[in-house]
Amino acid sequence: MARPTDRFAAQNRRARFDYFIEDKLEAGIMLMGSEVKVLREGKASIAEAYAAEEGGELWLINAHIPEYKAARNFTHEPRRKRKLLVHRRERDKLMGAIMREGVTLVPMSIYFNERGIAKCEIGLAKGKKKGDKRETEKARDWQRDKARIMRERNR
């Protein structure tokens, strides 16, 4: 699912560092008009956000979408809960995985699809321990060094 990077409204870059991402899912988000305007400006943050089940529905919790300045009276609360729209089977599968395996739902990114509709990519994630994070960092550093060596060798 490669997407153009200019369509991203918000990304959670630490998610891959802090968690093992086992599965990904695309979900719609119920937003107000002023929230969509702010997302199109790219001013949202999902670094501290997570998804949870409440009352049989999935919710995006703690995502920060600042107020839209031009919407005087019809503005929104920046950290309000936002409903995630998924099919019932997908929701039931995710809830079963959370109950059984002790995993969490982490928002990876918020983006606009080809039709201009805001979507949230949710990762089914298992937390990493400190040693796992060191391994990830070591592998990333080695890839960077390897690319640098190959560039210098090709000159």
Beta strands, then each sheet from edge to edge (+ up, - down):
strand 1: 8-11
strand 2: 19-29
strand 3: 50-54
strand 4: 57-61
strand 5: 82-85
strand 6: 104-112
strand 7: 118-127
sheet 1: 1+ 6- 7+ 2- 5+ 4- 3+
end
